Amino acid sequence: MDEPSAEEIAARLTSEQGVIVLGTPESWREADALPDEMFDFDETYDPETAAETRFWVPTELGKQVQEIARAEPLKS
C-alpha cells in the first residue's frame, strides 16, 4: 500500500494536530498523536556546560505538511 501524500496527511489533520504541526510537538504524547514520520526527535550536548537540549525536528514530509497547513485554514 502506498504511503499517503503530504496533501492527504494535511487534509486529514484535526485542528489539534494542525496546531502541533504548525509548531512542533512539546511531548512524546503530542508526537504520538500525529501521523508517522512527521518529526524526528534529536538532542544536542554542550560539553562546556554539560547541558543537553532535546527538540523535535520536522522531517521532509513534516515540512511539506507544514507548508500546506500554513496555506489552508485549520478545521474547527
Contacts in CASP RR format, 6 or more apart in sequence:
PFRMAT RR
TARGET T0000
AUTHOR 0000-0000-0000
METHOD contacts of the structure
MODEL  1
MDEPSAEEIAARLTSEQGVIVLGTPESWREADALPDEMFDFDETYDPETA
AETRFWVPTELGKQVQEIARAEPLKS
4 12 0 8 1.000
4 35 0 8 1.000
6 61 0 8 1.000
6 62 0 8 1.000
6 64 0 8 1.000
6 65 0 8 1.000
6 68 0 8 1.000
7 68 0 8 1.000
9 35 0 8 1.000
9 38 0 8 1.000
9 61 0 8 1.000
9 65 0 8 1.000
10 65 0 8 1.000
10 68 0 8 1.000
10 69 0 8 1.000
10 72 0 8 1.000
12 35 0 8 1.000
13 21 0 8 1.000
13 65 0 8 1.000
13 69 0 8 1.000
13 74 0 8 1.000
13 75 0 8 1.000
14 75 0 8 1.000
15 74 0 8 1.000
15 75 0 8 1.000
15 76 0 8 1.000
16 33 0 8 1.000
17 33 0 8 1.000
17 34 0 8 1.000
18 69 0 8 1.000
18 74 0 8 1.000
19 74 0 8 1.000
20 30 0 8 1.000
20 33 0 8 1.000
20 34 0 8 1.000
21 34 0 8 1.000
21 38 0 8 1.000
21 62 0 8 1.000
21 65 0 8 1.000
21 66 0 8 1.000
21 69 0 8 1.000
22 66 0 8 1.000
22 69 0 8 1.000
22 70 0 8 1.000
23 66 0 8 1.000
24 39 0 8 1.000
24 55 0 8 1.000
24 56 0 8 1.000
24 57 0 8 1.000
24 58 0 8 1.000
25 31 0 8 1.000
25 34 0 8 1.000
25 39 0 8 1.000
25 56 0 8 1.000
31 38 0 8 1.000
31 39 0 8 1.000
31 41 0 8 1.000
31 56 0 8 1.000
37 59 0 8 1.000
37 61 0 8 1.000
37 62 0 8 1.000
38 58 0 8 1.000
38 59 0 8 1.000
38 61 0 8 1.000
38 62 0 8 1.000
38 65 0 8 1.000
39 56 0 8 1.000
39 57 0 8 1.000
39 58 0 8 1.000
39 59 0 8 1.000
39 62 0 8 1.000
40 56 0 8 1.000
40 57 0 8 1.000
40 58 0 8 1.000
40 59 0 8 1.000
41 54 0 8 1.000
41 55 0 8 1.000
41 56 0 8 1.000
41 57 0 8 1.000
42 54 0 8 1.000
42 55 0 8 1.000
42 56 0 8 1.000
42 57 0 8 1.000
43 52 0 8 1.000
43 53 0 8 1.000
43 54 0 8 1.000
43 55 0 8 1.000
44 52 0 8 1.000
44 53 0 8 1.000
45 51 0 8 1.000
45 52 0 8 1.000
45 53 0 8 1.000
46 52 0 8 1.000
46 53 0 8 1.000
58 66 0 8 1.000
END
